Amino acid sequence: MATETPKKMEWLVVIPDFPGAQAKRLEVRPQHFAGLGPAKESGLFQMGGAVLNDVPTSDDPSTFSFAGSTIVIQASSREEIKEVLRKDVYTSSGVWDVENAQMWPLLCAFRNQK
């Protein structure tokens, strides 16, 4: 009997930072951004960005109070998402707490373009 391949759909993912990860986040941020290219171009990542504890008072990232990150990703399962997240420099350098990431299947009702 053939098994059905799980359907890929969008997921809303919120990944918390480990406490005290601010300096490491800023240090590896350029590598993180460089590594996003293929996932963005392939459509794996639909959108993403930092989650902050407070509204920034300047445009200088070193002054931001980072809480973690959010991503909208195309995937079939939570395990598939964790596999993708584990490959990111934010995980390997100790910024993201992937085991405590929250993930929900997302049915987007609308999407505005900037």
Sine and cosine of phi, psi and omega as CSV:
sin_phi,cos_phi,sin_psi,cos_psi,sin_omega,cos_omega
0.00,0.00,0.75,-0.66,-0.01,-1.00
-0.97,0.24,0.63,-0.77,0.08,-1.00
-1.00,-0.09,0.58,-0.82,-0.02,-1.00
-0.99,0.14,0.71,-0.71,0.07,-1.00
-0.97,0.26,0.78,-0.62,0.01,-1.00
-0.85,0.52,0.62,-0.79,-0.01,-1.00
-0.95,0.32,0.70,-0.71,0.12,-0.99
-0.98,0.17,0.67,-0.74,0.07,-1.00
-0.52,-0.86,0.13,-0.99,0.05,-1.00
-0.98,0.22,0.58,-0.82,0.07,-1.00
-0.77,-0.63,0.63,-0.77,0.16,-0.99
-1.00,-0.07,0.85,-0.53,-0.09,-1.00
-0.84,-0.55,0.76,-0.64,0.08,-1.00
-0.86,-0.50,0.88,-0.47,-0.05,-1.00
-0.93,-0.36,0.90,-0.44,0.04,-1.00
-0.97,0.25,0.48,-0.88,0.16,-0.99
-0.99,0.12,0.50,-0.86,0.18,-0.98
-0.91,0.40,0.53,-0.85,0.08,-1.00
-0.83,0.55,0.66,-0.75,0.05,-1.00
0.97,0.22,0.26,0.97,-0.08,-1.00
-1.00,0.01,0.02,1.00,-0.10,-1.00
-0.82,0.58,-0.77,0.64,-0.05,-1.00
-0.89,0.46,-0.68,0.73,0.01,-1.00
-0.91,0.41,-0.65,0.76,0.03,-1.00
-0.84,0.54,-0.75,0.66,-0.02,-1.00
-0.91,0.41,-0.59,0.81,0.00,-1.00
-0.90,0.44,-0.70,0.72,-0.09,-1.00
-0.99,-0.14,0.04,1.00,-0.03,-1.00
-0.80,0.59,-0.71,0.70,0.03,-1.00
-0.86,0.51,-0.63,0.78,0.04,-1.00
-0.92,0.40,-0.64,0.77,0.03,-1.00
-0.86,0.50,-0.76,0.65,-0.01,-1.00
-0.89,0.46,-0.65,0.76,0.01,-1.00
-0.89,0.46,-0.59,0.81,-0.02,-1.00
-0.97,0.24,-0.21,0.98,-0.02,-1.00
-0.97,0.23,-0.38,0.93,-0.11,-0.99
-0.73,0.68,-0.85,0.52,-0.04,-1.00
-0.87,0.49,-0.62,0.78,-0.01,-1.00
-0.93,0.36,-0.58,0.82,0.06,-1.00
-0.94,0.33,-0.73,0.68,-0.06,-1.00
-0.90,0.43,-0.57,0.82,-0.02,-1.00
-0.98,0.18,-0.22,0.97,-0.06,-1.00
1.00,0.01,0.00,1.00,0.05,-1.00
-0.86,0.51,-0.75,0.67,0.07,-1.00
-0.99,-0.14,0.83,-0.55,0.02,-1.00
-1.00,0.00,-0.56,0.83,0.06,-1.00
-0.21,-0.98,0.28,-0.96,0.03,-1.00
-0.10,-0.99,0.24,-0.97,0.03,-1.00
0.12,-0.99,0.02,-1.00,-0.03,-1.00
-0.98,0.19,0.52,-0.85,0.18,-0.98
-0.96,-0.28,0.77,-0.64,-0.07,-1.00
-0.92,-0.38,0.47,-0.88,0.08,-1.00
-0.98,0.21,-0.48,0.88,-0.06,-1.00
-0.61,-0.79,0.33,-0.94,0.09,-1.00
-0.93,0.37,0.78,-0.63,-0.01,-1.00
-0.90,0.44,0.56,-0.83,0.06,-1.00
-0.98,-0.18,-0.06,1.00,0.07,-1.00
-0.47,-0.88,0.09,-1.00,0.04,-1.00
-1.00,-0.02,0.06,1.00,-0.04,-1.00
-0.99,0.10,0.93,-0.36,-0.03,-1.00
-0.83,0.56,-0.43,0.90,-0.01,-1.00
-0.93,0.36,-0.24,0.97,0.03,-1.00
-0.99,-0.12,-0.10,0.99,-0.03,-1.00
-0.95,0.30,0.52,-0.85,0.11,-0.99
-0.98,-0.22,1.00,0.03,-0.08,-1.00
-0.96,0.29,0.70,-0.72,0.11,-0.99
-0.96,-0.28,-0.42,0.91,-0.05,-1.00
0.33,-0.94,-0.51,-0.86,-0.03,-1.00
-0.65,-0.76,0.35,-0.94,0.13,-0.99
-0.76,-0.65,0.58,-0.82,-0.01,-1.00
-0.63,-0.77,0.62,-0.79,0.28,-0.96
-0.97,-0.26,0.87,-0.50,-0.15,-0.99
-0.79,-0.61,0.54,-0.84,0.12,-0.99
-1.00,0.01,0.88,-0.48,-0.02,-1.00
-0.38,-0.93,0.21,-0.98,0.02,-1.00
-0.99,-0.17,-0.35,0.94,-0.10,-0.99
-0.35,-0.94,0.26,-0.96,0.07,-1.00
-0.89,0.45,-0.63,0.78,0.00,-1.00
-0.90,0.44,-0.64,0.77,0.05,-1.00
-0.87,0.49,-0.66,0.75,0.02,-1.00
-0.89,0.45,-0.72,0.70,0.00,-1.00
-0.87,0.49,-0.61,0.79,0.04,-1.00
-0.87,0.49,-0.68,0.73,0.03,-1.00
-0.90,0.43,-0.74,0.68,-0.04,-1.00
-0.89,0.45,-0.58,0.81,-0.01,-1.00
-0.90,0.43,-0.36,0.93,-0.01,-1.00
-0.99,0.11,-0.17,0.99,-0.06,-1.00
-0.99,0.17,0.56,-0.83,0.01,-1.00
-0.88,0.47,-0.46,0.89,0.06,-1.00
-0.90,0.44,-0.52,0.85,0.05,-1.00
-0.98,0.21,-0.77,0.64,-0.08,-1.00
-0.91,0.41,-0.39,0.92,0.00,-1.00
-0.99,-0.11,0.00,1.00,0.07,-1.00
1.00,0.04,0.37,0.93,0.05,-1.00
-1.00,0.06,-0.82,0.57,-0.07,-1.00
-0.99,0.10,0.67,-0.74,0.14,-0.99
-0.99,-0.14,0.98,0.20,-0.11,-0.99
-0.88,0.47,-0.57,0.82,-0.03,-1.00
-0.91,0.42,-0.36,0.93,0.04,-1.00
-0.96,-0.29,0.26,0.97,0.07,-1.00
-0.91,0.42,0.59,-0.81,0.08,-1.00
-0.97,-0.24,0.68,-0.74,-0.09,-1.00
-0.65,-0.76,0.77,-0.64,0.03,-1.00
-0.74,-0.67,0.71,-0.71,0.17,-0.99
-0.86,0.50,0.67,-0.74,-0.12,-0.99
-0.87,-0.50,0.80,-0.60,0.16,-0.99
-0.95,-0.33,0.99,-0.13,-0.09,-1.00
-0.96,0.28,0.83,-0.56,-0.01,-1.00
-1.00,0.08,-0.49,0.87,0.05,-1.00
-0.40,-0.92,0.31,-0.95,-0.01,-1.00
-0.52,-0.86,0.91,-0.41,0.06,-1.00
-1.00,0.03,0.57,-0.82,0.11,-0.99
-1.00,-0.10,0.61,-0.80,0.04,-1.00
-0.94,0.34,0.00,0.00,0.00,0.00
